[in-house]
Amino acid sequence: MKLINVGFGNMVNSERVVCVVSPESAPIKRIMQHAKDEGKLIDVTQGRKTASVIFTDSEHIILSYIKADKLSLRFSSDSDEQ
């Protein structure tokens, strides 16, 4: 199990991540609202603007203030180590 920092010391198991996307599009915003209504939205931005949305295989959605391209580099560097 490899943990990746998604901001402010919050960690995500990289093996459970399905994708990392930008929160700008309307469909992603609808998915975020639906997850919030179901209690599956985890906000780790600590009040900052959401810059990326992380989807997990357990259908949880994690909001991070770190941009999606920087997070994807963290996840890809993790896969290179294996």
C-alpha positions in Angstrom: 0.0 0.0 0.0 1.4 3.4 -1.1 0.0 6.5 0.4 0.0 9.8 -1.6 -0.3 13.2 0.1 -3.3 15.1 -1.4 -2.8 18.2 0.7 -2.4 19.3 4.4 -1.0 15.9 5.4 -4.1 14.0 4.1 -3.2 10.7 2.5 -4.9 8.5 -0.1 -4.1 4.9 -0.9 -2.9 5.1 -4.5 -4.1 1.6 -5.2 -7.7 2.8 -4.6 -7.6 5.8 -6.9 -9.4 5.5 -10.3 -8.8 8.9 -11.7 -7.9 12.5 -10.9 -9.8 15.3 -12.8 -10.3 19.0 -12.9 -13.6 20.2 -11.2 -14.4 22.8 -13.9 -16.9 20.9 -16.0 -20.7 20.7 -15.3 -20.8 16.9 -15.2 -18.1 16.8 -12.6 -19.9 19.4 -10.5 -23.1 17.3 -10.7 -21.2 14.2 -9.6 -19.7 16.1 -6.7 -23.1 17.3 -5.6 -24.5 13.8 -5.9 -21.7 12.4 -3.8 -22.3 15.1 -1.2 -25.9 14.2 -1.0 -25.0 10.5 -0.5 -22.3 11.3 2.2 -19.5 10.1 0.0 -17.7 13.4 -0.6 -14.5 14.0 1.4 -13.3 17.7 1.3 -9.6 18.0 2.2 -9.2 21.6 0.8 -9.5 23.3 4.3 -11.4 26.1 2.8 -9.3 26.7 -0.3 -10.5 26.5 -3.9 -11.0 23.0 -5.2 -8.4 22.3 -7.9 -8.8 18.6 -8.4 -11.3 15.8 -7.8 -10.1 12.3 -7.0 -12.4 9.3 -7.7 -11.8 6.1 -5.8 -13.0 2.6 -6.4 -15.2 2.7 -3.3 -17.2 5.5 -5.0 -15.9 8.1 -2.6 -14.9 11.5 -4.1 -12.0 13.5 -2.6 -11.6 17.2 -3.2 -8.1 18.6 -3.1 -6.6 22.1 -3.5 -3.6 20.7 -5.4 -4.0 20.9 -9.2 -4.9 17.7 -11.0 -1.7 17.7 -13.1 0.5 17.9 -10.0 -1.5 15.1 -8.3 -1.2 12.9 -11.3 2.6 13.3 -11.2 2.5 12.1 -7.6 0.5 9.0 -8.6 2.5 8.3 -11.7 5.8 8.5 -9.8 4.3 6.0 -7.4 3.7 3.5 -10.2 7.3 3.9 -11.5 8.7 2.7 -8.1 6.9 -0.7 -8.3 
